[in-house]
Amino acid sequence: IRQAAPQGVNCYFDNAGGPSTEAVLMCLARFARISVCGQIAYYNLKDPMSARAYPATMVALQNSATIQGFIVTERPRARPGDWTAAQKDMEQWILEGKLKVVEDVSAGIENAFDAFL
């Protein structure tokens, strides 16, 4: 991680938790922003709070980082779980060219590692 981001990680979208998140937390840049949407590494543990992890709050403190959790089902706030308005907006944005889909496709399992860099 330090090789890919020598000045630190500025933004991290965490949907996994566990060792990958611990590694990123140790490489945060000052004023980093972290979105936490899931913690799959802990879902199947009998006691998720028993998992060994570096205290993320200390890392956040040391780096003046912002960590914000969110659960998709809480959105949109007016009608949780009802995405009709958002889907209509996105459809319109795509038609108007305001929202573009950008893909980076890598073929072959032998290219999997490089696909994530």
N, C-alpha and C positions, 0 to 999 in steps of 0.2 A: 504494500500500500504506500509506503514511504517513497518507493521508487516511482510509482505512478503519480503521486501527489506530494512532491518534496516539500511544499510549503503548507501541507496539511489539507485535510478534507473539509471543504466549505459547506457542502450539502450532502445529507445522507437520508435516503428513504429506507426505513427499516421495516421489513415485513417478515423477518426471520428470527432475530434475536440470536442468542448463542454465541459460539466462537467467532463467527464472521462479524457480528456486531461489536463484540469485545475488541477485535482487532481494529476496526474502524475507529472506535472511541479512543483508542490509544494514539490515534493519528489526527485528531481534530485540529483544525485551524482556529485561530482566535475568532470569536463571534460566529462560529459554525451554527448551522441550522439543521435540526434533525426532526424528521416526521416519522412517527411510529404508528404503523397501521396494522401490524400483526407481530406475533411472537411464536411462530410455529415450532421453534426449537423447544418450547416449554409446554405445548398443548397436551402432550400425552404423558407428561410426568405425573406421578401420583400427588406430589406436592411441588408445584411449580416454584414456590418460594424457597425451596431447598437447593435450587440450582446455584452452583458457584458462579459468580459473575463479579467483575470489577465494578465497584459502585459508580454507576453512570452519573449520579448526581454530583459526585466529586469531580469527575471529568468535565461535566457541564460548568461547574463552578470555576475550575481552574482556567477554562477557556472562554468564559462568558458566553457559553453556547445557549441556544434556545432549543428545547425539546418540547414538541407538542404531539400528543396522541390524538388520534381520531378514529372513529369507527364508521365505515361507509353507511351502515344502516341508519345513522343519525342524520344523514343528509338526504334531501334538503331539509332545513330546519322547519319550514312551514308545514310540510307533510312528509315526515320521515318515511323513507322507503319508496316514495312516489317520484320516479325519475322522468315522468312524462314531459314536463316543461323543459328540463335539461336536454333531453333527447331531441326535442323540437328545435331548441336553440342551436345545438350542435349540428343538426341537419342543415339548418339555414346557413350557419357559418361555413360549412363545407361547400354548399352550393355557391356562396358568395366568394369563396376562395380565402376566407379569413382564417380557416383552420385547415392545415395541410397535414397529411399523413406522411411521415418520413420513416422509411424502413432501411435497415442495414441487415442484409441477409447473408449469412455464412453457410456454406454447404459442407456437410461431412463432419462426422464426430471428431476427426483429427483436428478440426479448426475450432472446436468448442472453446478452448481456453482463450485463444486470441479474439474470439467474438465478444468477449466480455471486457476487453481492454480498450 
